[in-house]
Structure formats: structure tokens, C-alpha cells
Amino acid sequence: MTVHTAQSVTPEQVRAVVDTVPDPEMPPVTVGDLGMVRDVVVEAGADGARVVVELIPTYSGCPATQVIREDVAEAVGALTGVSAVEVRFSFAETWTPERISERGRERLRQFAIAPPERRQRPGGCLPAREDAPFALPAARCPICGSGDTTADSPFGPTPCRSSHYCRACRNPFEAMKP
């Protein structure tokens, strides 16, 4: 987090507000839960603080980025002492499942979405299955916790989710793509 002095608003205050903005496609989790916040810069201005929030998209083709940008700008703009807000999406680093907080993982499960498994190899590569090198990785059922699941389709209701089925509890569920 970059810190530039401003009279009444701190980067920590801005970050706390940004961390509460819900993801529009998965409302139980927030931008903070997903680990999307890369940087917050607060600069003093004559008429108040100028704030720049840099976010990392969870999916490069995410159709919700404009809504997220507007929601974050609105939330930060409501802070007393803020005169201007700019929200940027950065591709300087890639979002990974490791950025999801434990709270975010639990909230995804409560929403019946399996969070992506943590990466198994250094460098961030998920091991491919030898019998299906382009198959989606297995997802643990967010409803019963079973690992006896199958991927029904790589396509879910949004580009960042896929459809799965649990053989143990016989429920369909979605999983975030890694």
C-alpha cells in the first residue's frame, strides 16, 4: 500500500471501505474477500483527497469489471474528505486463488460455490490430469465437503465459474475457475 499524506483520509480507511464492496456476481463475497485490491494511493488536494484504487481482476475477461469500478468509486467517494476517486484495473500481476481470504472461501462455500483449490506447484501451475490434460481440476463440494464430484461443464453462469455435480449428496454446484 502506497502512503501519501492527506489531511483527513488515510489509505487504511480507504482500504477498509473498498474491502466491504460486494462482488456483483457473487454478493456474499467482497472485493476484499477475493483479494482484488492491489494498491491504494491517497494524495492531498486543495479541495480534498484524491484517491486511486488499483484492483486485480479475478478473470481477465470479467464482464463485471465496470460494475465493480463504479461500486468501488461510489463507496470511496462517500468518505468524508474525498474529492476525487479513480479506480483502475491492473494486469501487472495475475490474480490467483491464493489471494482469496479464509473468510472469502467460507462465504463462497455458504453460497454453494466451491472456491478454487490452492495451487499445488511452485510457479502457480495446477497439475493437469494425464487422462484429460485440459480438464477442470476437481472441486470439493461446498455443500457436503465430498471430493467425489465431477465437472458437468466448463461453462457456468459467469465466465469465471463452471458447473459441477456431487456424487455424494447429489447436488449440483458451481466452482470458481482457477
Secondary structure, 3 states (H helix, E strand, C coil): CCCCCCCCCCHHHHHHHHCCCECCCCCCCECCCCCCEEEEEEECCCCCEEEEEEECCCCCCCCCHHHHHHHHHHHHHCCCCEEEEEEEECCCCCCCHHHCCHHHHHHHHHCCEECCCCCCCHHHCCCCECCECCCCCCCCCCCCCCCCEEEEECCCCCCCEEEEEECCCCCEEEEECC
